[in-house]
């Protein structure tokens, strides 16, 4: 299982709940196919941990050329699902 930890995250936010301009999309598996299971934009106020459901995760970052924000820092690791049950 893949664990993705965002230590900081500040991207441009779209209107309402939409992520129109800058975003990070997460997909289970090795390629970006189908619908993303998580789309992130705007600001995350604290460290955020996201787990994939398998041994691969695809991360797609999109940014346009207009408004700039600080960006993000993410770390990934392989974790044993049994370790999460403790």
C-alpha positions as CSV (number, residue, x, y, z in Angstrom):
1,X,0.0,0.0,0.0
2,X,1.2,3.5,-0.8
3,X,1.1,6.3,1.9
4,X,1.4,9.9,0.6
5,X,2.0,12.6,3.2
6,X,1.6,16.2,2.3
7,X,3.7,18.3,4.8
8,X,2.6,21.5,3.2
9,X,0.0,22.3,0.6
10,X,-1.0,25.7,-0.9
11,X,-2.4,25.9,-4.4
12,X,-4.8,28.2,-6.2
13,X,-8.4,27.2,-5.5
14,X,-11.2,27.3,-8.1
15,X,-14.7,28.5,-7.5
16,X,-16.7,26.8,-4.7
17,X,-15.5,23.3,-4.3
18,X,-14.0,23.0,-7.8
19,X,-10.3,22.7,-8.6
20,X,-10.2,24.4,-12.0
21,X,-6.7,25.9,-12.2
22,X,-4.1,24.2,-10.0
23,X,-4.6,20.8,-8.5
24,X,-3.1,17.5,-7.5
25,X,-5.1,14.4,-8.6
26,X,-4.5,11.0,-7.1
27,X,-5.2,7.7,-8.9
28,X,-4.9,4.1,-7.7
29,X,-2.6,2.2,-10.0
30,X,0.4,3.1,-12.2
31,X,-1.5,5.2,-14.8
32,X,-4.0,8.1,-14.6
33,X,-7.1,6.2,-15.9
34,X,-10.7,6.8,-15.0
35,X,-11.8,9.1,-12.3
36,X,-9.3,10.3,-9.7
37,X,-10.2,9.1,-6.2
38,X,-8.9,12.3,-4.7
39,X,-8.5,15.8,-6.1
40,X,-6.8,18.5,-3.9
41,X,-6.5,22.3,-4.3
42,X,-6.5,25.3,-2.1
43,X,-4.8,25.0,1.3
44,X,-4.5,22.1,3.7
45,X,-4.0,23.6,7.1
46,X,-2.2,20.6,8.6
47,X,-0.2,17.6,7.6
48,X,-2.4,15.3,5.5
49,X,-1.9,11.6,5.0
50,X,-3.6,9.7,2.1
51,X,-3.4,6.0,1.5
52,X,-3.8,4.3,-1.8
53,X,-5.6,1.0,-2.1
54,X,-2.8,-1.0,-3.8
55,X,0.9,-1.0,-4.4
56,X,0.9,1.8,-7.0
57,X,-0.4,5.4,-7.0
58,X,-0.3,8.0,-9.7
59,X,0.0,11.6,-8.7
60,X,-0.8,14.3,-11.4
61,X,0.0,17.9,-10.7
62,X,-1.5,20.6,-12.9
63,X,-0.8,24.3,-12.7
64,X,-1.6,27.2,-15.0
65,X,0.5,30.3,-15.7
66,X,-1.6,32.9,-13.8
67,X,-1.7,33.0,-10.0
68,X,1.2,31.6,-8.0
69,X,1.0,30.0,-4.6
70,X,3.6,28.3,-2.4
71,X,3.0,24.9,-3.9
72,X,3.3,21.6,-1.9
73,X,5.7,19.2,-0.4
74,X,4.8,15.5,-0.4
75,X,6.6,12.3,0.7
76,X,5.6,8.8,-0.2
77,X,6.3,5.4,1.4
78,X,5.3,1.8,1.0
79,X,3.5,0.6,4.0
80,X,2.2,-2.8,5.1
81,X,-1.6,-2.7,5.6
82,X,-1.3,-5.0,8.6
83,X,0.8,-2.3,10.4
84,X,-2.1,0.2,10.1
85,X,-4.5,-2.0,12.1
86,X,-2.4,-1.8,15.3
